[in-house]
Structures are given as structure tokens and as C-alpha cells.
Amino acid sequence: MIEEVARGDRLLEDIQDPELRETVRLALRLHKDPYSGPDARTRSRIRSRVFQTFRPRPTSLADRIAIAFELLAKPAPYAMRVFAIAIIVACIGASTALVSAGTVADDPLYSVKLASEQMRLALAATPEDRAIVELSIAEHRLAEAATLATGGYDDDVIVATSEYGEHLANAAAELAQVESIAPETATLVLQLQQKIDEHRATAAAVSTRLAADPSTAPAAAALAVLATTNAPSQNLSPAAAIAEQAADTADRAATAAEQRVAPRSTATAKATVTATATPQRTVAPGAASARAEAPRTTETRRPESARETNTPKNERAAESARKAADEAKHAAQKAKEGSKKTPSPTPPRR
């Protein structure tokens, strides 16, 4: 009957038995309605009953490791960003320092070059390391002097030459501190002397090449200071002798810079002394007017070279060169005192 009624071959009302008809109707209703889940109240009751059967257990080592990894994973993206930014900044700084290695004075990146040199000196722990860094800086100054001389910047050549002597004297002073107590330092001193000989040959070749051109002749003369040297004093260790010669080079460069500024200062001083030392005399009106023009005529006779030579740049160059020369002299004195140190004698055993 259920199948017949479901197929439509028979009507539900045609079933005469009321109980049988109700049974078929219920069967057809269950067949048509889909299964539906429990309602919200039933689900809550079932959940509470299930959770009441659970019992907590103590935290294990695996649980603690999992929690630690979970906590560390939260700031991981920020840490990676910081690490990436640090790498980018380091790459930019390294590339800037590399580009600034070939700069000269008045270049935009020259200050970066000076800062990197000071950082290298600060990181050098031993006198030998500091001597190597000082020698490297001196070679940079020599390259700068050659480049500036080619461009005809004689003032900057003088400053670079004086600073070359300063750093060379510092390198020799560092070696002189350990020369008497560390015999292996003699090899470094010999290598330093060989480097200096190469520097002199390079300076002589460049100055000779530039001396023929009138536009670069003054710069070539300033660079030629590196090609010559004076004999060191007697009774000096090899390192102290190098320091003294380097200080002499810096001093000669500073003296050349000061001589470029001195003519105007000397002329001004002479004019002042002449004006103040002239005695007052009673003369005729015509003679007085004639003599009144004398001081102005004397002042206008100052050489044109003296007026053109003394510029702010010349004065700054002279000050910088003299400062470097004074530092070189201090380093030479330090080398002379350090070379006299000897290790304390060991008392003989009895």
C-alpha cells in the first residue's frame, strides 16, 4: 500500500481501515521529511554532558615547547623586517664607504671617507694593527695629492702632503713603541721603509710630469716635497728615524703653505710701522699736501702677487698644514721616547 500510494496508483482516501490508513500516512510523511539535527538546547546539553567526563592532566614538556614556539612565532614577521632593514642599511653604508674611497678634499663624500678611517683606527687593537691602518691612510693622502696636483689645486696638495707626513709619523710611532720589546716588529719597519721609498718614487714621477705645464707647476712643486727628505738624527731606531723624516716632510709642506700667506702679512706690517714711525714736522702747505699723498702711494705699490696670494683658502690651507705638521712632530717625539724603552732585565738565578 505504501508503494502504491507513493507511486500514485492508489489514493490514501481509498484505504478503508482507519488504523491502516493512518499508518500509511505516517510512513509517507517520514519518507518525505529530511533528517534534521538537534536544536540549540539539545546541543548544549550534550556538550555539557561530554565535558563533565573530561579530567585535566599536567602540562608536559612537549606542551611547553609548543607554547614557546607559538609565542616566538608572533613577533617573527617584525624581527624579519628589522633584520631586512639592517641588511639594507649595512649595504648602503658599505657601498657609500667604497665609493668615498676615491674622493678628495671638497668632495661631498670626503667626510664619509674620513669617518671610515677613524672607525678603522678605533677598531685596531694592537700597535701593529694601528700602524697598518695609519700607513693605509697615508697612502690615501698620497693618492689624493697626486690627483689634486693633476688638477692644479696646489693648496689642497700642500694639505694632503702634510697630512701624509702626519699619518706616516703616526705609523712609525706605533711601531717604535714595541720595536725594542718585540723583535718581529723589525719586519714591519722594513716593509714600512720600502713603502716610503715607493711613495717617493711615485711623487717624483708625478711632479716631474706636471712641472712642464705652467698651470700645474705650483702643484708639482708642492708634491715634490714628498720626493725629497733630510737625513735623520743620529742614535735613532729605524722606526724613530722614519717618524722624524715624516715629521720633517709635514713641516716643510706647512712652511711652504705659510710662505704663500706671509707676503701680504709682511707688507701690511711694514706699512703699519712706516705710518706710525713717521715723525711730525712743520712744513709748507704745498709740501704737506705732497707728503700727504706718500702713504697712499706706498700702500698701492704692494705687489699684485701678494694681494692675490693671501686668500681665505690659502690661510685655511696653511692652518691645516701646520696642524698636521705639529701632530707629526708630536708623533716623532713619541717614537723617539718609545724607541728608548727596553725590557726590564731578568735577575740571574742562583
Stockholm file with secondary structure:
# STOCKHOLM 1.0

chainA/1-350         MIEEVARGDRLLEDIQDPELRETVRLALRLHKDPYSGPDARTRSRIRSRVFQTFRPRPTSLADRIAIAFELLAKPAPYAMRVFAIAIIVACIGASTALVSAGTVADDPLYSVKLASEQMRLALAATPEDRAIVELSIAEHRLAEAATLATGGYDDDVIVATSEYGEHLANAAAELAQVESIAPETATLVLQLQQKIDEHRATAAAVSTRLAADPSTAPAAAALAVLATTNAPSQNLSPAAAIAEQAADTADRAATAAEQRVAPRSTATAKATVTATATPQRTVAPGAASARAEAPRTTETRRPESARETNTPKNERAAESARKAADEAKHAAQKAKEGSKKTPSPTPPRR
#=GR chainA/1-350 SS CHHHHHHTSSCGGGCCCHHHHHHHHHHHHHHHSCCCCCCHHHHHHHHHHHHTTCCCCCCCHHHHHHHHHHHHHSSHHHHHHHHHHHHHHHHHHHHHHHHHTTCCTTCTTHHHHHHHHHHHHHHCCSHHHHHHHHHHHHHHHHHHHHHHHHHTCHHHHHHHHHHHHHHHHHHHHHHHHHHTTCTTHHHHHHHHHHHHHHHHHHHHHHHHHHHTSTTTHHHHHHHGGGGCCCCCCSSCCHHHHHHHHHHHHHHHHHHHHHHHHHHHHHHHHHHHHHHHHCCCCCCCHHHHHHHHTHHHHHHHTSCHHHHHHCCHHHHHHHHHHHHHHHHHHHHHHHHHHHHTCCCCCCCCCC
#=GC SS_cons         CHHHHHHTSSCGGGCCCHHHHHHHHHHHHHHHSCCCCCCHHHHHHHHHHHHTTCCCCCCCHHHHHHHHHHHHHSSHHHHHHHHHHHHHHHHHHHHHHHHHTTCCTTCTTHHHHHHHHHHHHHHCCSHHHHHHHHHHHHHHHHHHHHHHHHHTCHHHHHHHHHHHHHHHHHHHHHHHHHHTTCTTHHHHHHHHHHHHHHHHHHHHHHHHHHHTSTTTHHHHHHHGGGGCCCCCCSSCCHHHHHHHHHHHHHHHHHHHHHHHHHHHHHHHHHHHHHHHHCCCCCCCHHHHHHHHTHHHHHHHTSCHHHHHHCCHHHHHHHHHHHHHHHHHHHHHHHHHHHHTCCCCCCCCCC
//
